[in-house]
Amino acid sequence: MNINGSVALVTGANRGIGQAFVEALVKADATRIYATARNVDSLKDVVAIAPDRIVPIALDVTNLEQITAIAQTAQDVNLLINNAGVSGTGGFFAAASLETARWEMETNYFGSLNIIRAFAPILKQNGGGAIVNLLSIASIVNVPVFASYSASKAALYSLTQGVRAELVEQGTLVVGVFPGPVDTAMAENVPLDKVPPIQIAQATLQAVAQRVEDVQPDPVSQQVFAEFAKTPKQLKNNLPVCCLSSTFASRCA
Ligand SMILES: NC(=O)c1ccc[n+]([C@@H]2O[C@H](COP(=O)([O-])OP(=O)(O)OC[C@H]3O[C@@H](n4cnc5c(N)ncnc54)[C@H](OP(=O)(O)O)[C@@H]3O)[C@@H](O)[C@H]2O)c1
């Protein structure tokens, strides 16, 4: 689909990869961008990028009432970018692991599902359009230090596959993006090379334009997918991501 002339809605647009999506959409000549964030005041700098085209909206992806109200007004959306996400740390046996796991699942999985369910009919009425889900390499390999985050992103991957099949008849393209480490607040303690968020946004918009469903937007992502294609069971032992936890570092080559 054409990004030029599109009307996009981005969740978690106030910083990180979400802000980069807004910048990339402006550059690619999107007509209107609904930039959403939990705290609308945190969008001031983002709106300043192109005040005539960026519409700030308060949106918590776990708040169904808010989502329903926005869907009633943003009826022109044809590109939905599910970017908002959270990540705790610690394995499945950490003290707060149940609370952390529920929070991640509520935001990363159910939050995206809430928005997709509200906007699928709008995309249909606007000719099909596209949905982009921000997955992760952690969608295909469990990263020990982000154990329950990985589980939530694996769930979101399955959601992506299911929604793709269910919306094929209405012509909606469903794109999954699988970044490795990106230089944002979420990955600030990750001791690996990180790519800038704009790289993820640009690679994704290019994929949407070319109707590519699965996006590996950086070298770590490409390495993970190459290893997975060869030896899925060995993947967790063969990658730098396993070194993210000192507990597991001894397993790394
Ligand atoms: N950074 C990485 O290495 C990396 C790698 C792979 C995938 N990803 C994925 O990329 C996406 C963006 O992450 P990022 O790196 O840009 O992280 P980030 O800088 O921490 O940004 C996360 C964004 O999500 C928003 N958010 C959190 N909970 C929300 C909720 N309930 N409702 C609405 N917005 C909410 C945050 O808003 P507030 O400001 O209100 O907290 C913020 O805008 C996430 O889905 C993440 O899992 C990141």
The ligand as an SDF file (V2000), in Angstrom:
LIG
                    3D

 48 52  0  0  0  0  0  0  0  0999 V2000
   13.9080   -1.3700   22.1850 N   0  0  0  0  0  0  0  0  0  0  0  0
   14.0770   -2.6020   21.7560 C   0  0  0  0  0  0  0  0  0  0  0  0
   15.2120   -3.1460   21.8230 O   0  0  0  0  0  0  0  0  0  0  0  0
   12.9370   -3.3820   21.1380 C   0  0  0  0  0  0  0  0  0  0  0  0
   13.2380   -4.5740   20.4680 C   0  0  0  0  0  0  0  0  0  0  0  0
   12.2020   -5.3140   19.9110 C   0  0  0  0  0  0  0  0  0  0  0  0
   10.8970   -4.8620   19.9940 C   0  0  0  0  0  0  0  0  0  0  0  0
   10.6230   -3.7020   20.6560 N   0  0  0  0  0  0  0  0  0  0  0  0
    9.2150   -3.2980   20.7430 C   0  0  0  0  0  0  0  0  0  0  0  0
    9.0580   -2.0170   20.1470 O   0  0  0  0  0  0  0  0  0  0  0  0
    7.9490   -1.3410   20.7500 C   0  0  0  0  0  0  0  0  0  0  0  0
    8.3830    0.0670   21.1620 C   0  0  0  0  0  0  0  0  0  0  0  0
    9.3550   -0.0560   22.1860 O   0  0  0  0  0  0  0  0  0  0  0  0
   10.4930    1.0240   22.4590 P   0  0  0  0  0  0  0  0  0  0  0  0
   11.7760    0.3360   22.3170 O   0  0  0  0  0  0  0  0  0  0  0  0
   10.2170    2.2640   21.6790 O   0  0  0  0  0  0  0  0  0  0  0  0
   10.2510    1.2380   24.0300 O   0  0  0  0  0  0  0  0  0  0  0  0
    9.9880    2.5220   24.9270 P   0  0  0  0  0  0  0  0  0  0  0  0
   10.8880    3.6290   24.5570 O   0  0  0  0  0  0  0  0  0  0  0  0
    9.9860    2.0000   26.3210 O   0  0  0  0  0  0  0  0  0  0  0  0
    8.5020    2.9530   24.5000 O   0  0  0  0  0  0  0  0  0  0  0  0
    7.3970    2.1740   24.8670 C   0  0  0  0  0  0  0  0  0  0  0  0
    6.1560    2.9320   24.4630 C   0  0  0  0  0  0  0  0  0  0  0  0
    5.0000    2.1590   24.8070 O   0  0  0  0  0  0  0  0  0  0  0  0
    4.1170    3.0090   25.5310 C   0  0  0  0  0  0  0  0  0  0  0  0
    3.2030    2.2610   26.4090 N   0  0  0  0  0  0  0  0  0  0  0  0
    3.5210    1.4100   27.4130 C   0  0  0  0  0  0  0  0  0  0  0  0
    2.3910    0.9450   27.9740 N   0  0  0  0  0  0  0  0  0  0  0  0
    1.3500    1.5220   27.3280 C   0  0  0  0  0  0  0  0  0  0  0  0
   -0.0590    1.4540   27.4370 C   0  0  0  0  0  0  0  0  0  0  0  0
   -0.6710    0.6860   28.3670 N   0  0  0  0  0  0  0  0  0  0  0  0
   -0.8200    2.1830   26.5790 N   0  0  0  0  0  0  0  0  0  0  0  0
   -0.2250    2.9640   25.6310 C   0  0  0  0  0  0  0  0  0  0  0  0
    1.0970    3.0970   25.4890 N   0  0  0  0  0  0  0  0  0  0  0  0
    1.8690    2.3760   26.3250 C   0  0  0  0  0  0  0  0  0  0  0  0
    5.0420    3.9300   26.3070 C   0  0  0  0  0  0  0  0  0  0  0  0
    4.3150    5.0460   26.7780 O   0  0  0  0  0  0  0  0  0  0  0  0
    4.6390    5.7980   28.1780 P   0  0  0  0  0  0  0  0  0  0  0  0
    5.6320    6.8910   27.8360 O   0  0  0  0  0  0  0  0  0  0  0  0
    3.3180    6.3010   28.6260 O   0  0  0  0  0  0  0  0  0  0  0  0
    5.2380    4.7800   29.1120 O   0  0  0  0  0  0  0  0  0  0  0  0
    6.0290    4.2680   25.2140 C   0  0  0  0  0  0  0  0  0  0  0  0
    5.4930    5.2230   24.3250 O   0  0  0  0  0  0  0  0  0  0  0  0
    7.5100   -2.2200   21.9220 C   0  0  0  0  0  0  0  0  0  0  0  0
    6.3830   -2.9860   21.5510 O   0  0  0  0  0  0  0  0  0  0  0  0
    8.7020   -3.1160   22.1710 C   0  0  0  0  0  0  0  0  0  0  0  0
    8.3500   -4.3380   22.7770 O   0  0  0  0  0  0  0  0  0  0  0  0
   11.6180   -2.9420   21.2220 C   0  0  0  0  0  0  0  0  0  0  0  0
  1  2  1  0
  2  3  2  0
  2  4  1  0
  4  5  1  0
  4 48  2  0
  5  6  2  0
  6  7  1  0
  7  8  2  0
  8  9  1  0
  8 48  1  0
  9 10  1  0
  9 46  1  0
 10 11  1  0
 11 12  1  0
 11 44  1  0
 12 13  1  0
 13 14  1  0
 14 15  2  0
 14 16  1  0
 14 17  1  0
 17 18  1  0
 18 19  2  0
 18 20  1  0
 18 21  1  0
 21 22  1  0
 22 23  1  0
 23 24  1  0
 23 42  1  0
 24 25  1  0
 25 26  1  0
 25 36  1  0
 26 27  1  0
 26 35  1  0
 27 28  2  0
 28 29  1  0
 29 30  1  0
 29 35  2  0
 30 31  1  0
 30 32  2  0
 32 33  1  0
 33 34  2  0
 34 35  1  0
 36 37  1  0
 36 42  1  0
 37 38  1  0
 38 39  2  0
 38 40  1  0
 38 41  1  0
 42 43  1  0
 44 45  1  0
 44 46  1  0
 46 47  1  0
M  CHG  2   8   1  16  -1
M  END
$$$$
